[in-house]
Amino acid sequence: MGYLEGIAISASINIVCICGLVILTGYIGLFSMGHASFMCIGAYAAAILTKYYSFPFIIALLIGGAIAALSSLIIGVPTLRGKMSADCFAIATLGFGEAVRIIMSNISHPYFGGARGMSGIPAYMNLGWALALAFVSIVLTLNYARSQHGKLALAIRDHQDASELIGINIFREKIKCLMYSAFFCGIGGGMMAHYYTYMVPNVFNATISNNLLTSVVLGGVSSVTGPAMGTAILTFLPEVLRFLSNWRLAIYGLVMVLIMRMRPEGLLAHKEIHQPIVQLVRFIRSRTVRSTDSGRG
Amino acid sequence: MDMFLQQLVTGISIGSVYALLAVGYALVFSVFNFSNFGFGPVMMLGTFSAFYAIPLLHLPLLPSILLAMVVAGLISFLMELTVYRPMRKKKTLKLYLMIAGLGINTFIPNAAIQIFGGGVHPFPSDWARATIQLNTIAVPRSDILAAVLSLVMLAALWLFLYKTRTGLGIRASSLDTDTAGLMGINVNFVAMIVFLLSGAAAGLAGCFYGMKYSVFPNMGAIASKGFVASTIGGLGSLAGAVISGLLLGFLETMIAAYGSSTYRDLIAYALLVIVLIFMPRGILGKGMQDKL
């Protein structure tokens, strides 16, 4: 049971991180090679707050997310201005990921612990918290995606020039999406720190960023529950396919290439998992309404 | 002073590796407007072909470097043929091309670790490891070879692009790929040449990197520095790529020598952010008009 619980908690942590990345990659069409750095920043901020200042868990998580979101401005402001190509942003995130890892490894302040990392972080994370946070993140992101912000993001992804012509401030929308994604990755990092109770900066490497991106790509663009399902699959499958564990990263890469080649919009593009249920409910309601109408008539 | 000259030699040799990689990125970007993120594995596979050819086929150094260039070029072209070309035909978003490249960048090195083993090997050439004493500084032969061959490669590339009909076609496509296609330029042929050339540059750069440091499956990660150099120089600009590649190599060695070697790997990214803040188009990126 503890084993399954562990997998479920890991999956929930990944879902929280994915919720941010969905908006960045699936909606506004930027992709990041270094979102593990925001997890790292959020994790350190939250862990220091709970360990040394005994903040309540949820407030520490939120502050960690906020600090991660603010730090995303460091790469967002120079690389998203004007008509800069998305390539600049991608390579800058890669560099930011490396930078955060190296700086965290070399901070000699006792709170951070340098390359040996932090240990003795209070173990606040349990299955209830994990599932609740994952659920809340999904609901928030669904609402964000359905709101005007999500629609503006889609417009920018599909035609940047046209959306600028109808008066969308492209820079602001991009920064908004980037901060949103960094916020959720920061919270995911904080959850991770309080689950494992120790961490070293090298955990937050490019592999994690790549895995996050793979889940989004697998799950599908313009969908929130699709990538959430994708990351759940990618967390459970390696446990089942233990005999392939050495080839896991190679397979991730191959999956990414094949999906882009065959079905670039991903498994559940422009669809949500709960849509059939909602449609069914609407259908039944419309039928009952019609039957009462006809009964009256 | 001696130390400075010694560092300068190192800077130029690593800078020429970056310059070659940056030129590879710039070639593809100038024609197709997307960055080939699957470039690192091309370099790695090219280097491994030389690494295995020298002991197994008893090839001398120069033919094995040539072999690395050919293999890298073919792999790069194969990538275009199997992944990028079908996706371009479907007119997919640029984002998807880059994610596919990133997938290649994850797939090939991790598969290579399983096939070749994750070990770090020296490049099997004793000739290149020997040093030449110039006055008071010792220059490894590999550094001289790197500087000379990169120069030859870049000069050949320039002659090819500016003095031949095919080169003219490539430059025309870099202005506007679709219009060039309408004017009777075979865009698929241009794509083949561009990917072969950029792969060959990567193979050459990989051999020098292997001689200077070592050969290992994750060596393709260095290509991201080449990408940084091509961004700093202005995406798609060949001259900018060469200048900023050399600049990056020089700055890195100088900071590692006189400052802190811990932060050596951050120089590239710090420089990138600074350049993007003050010159969003890069050093030589003047816009769409003169890219090549």
Interface residues (C-beta under 8 A of the other chain):
Chain A: T25 G29 L30 F31 M33 I74 I75 P78 T79 R81 G82 M84 S85 A86 D87 C88 A90 I91 A92 L94 G95 F96 E98 A99 I102 N106 R157 N210 L213 T214 V217 N246 W247 L249 A250 Y252 G253 L254 V255 M256 V257 M260 R261 P264
Chain B: F29 N33 F34 S35 F37 V83 P86 M87 K90 T92 L93 K94 L95 Y96 L97 M98 I99 A100 L102 G103 I104 N105 T106 F107 I108 N110 A111 Q114 S224 F227 V228 T231 L235 T262 Y263 D265 L266 A268 Y269 A270 L272 V273 L276 I277 P280
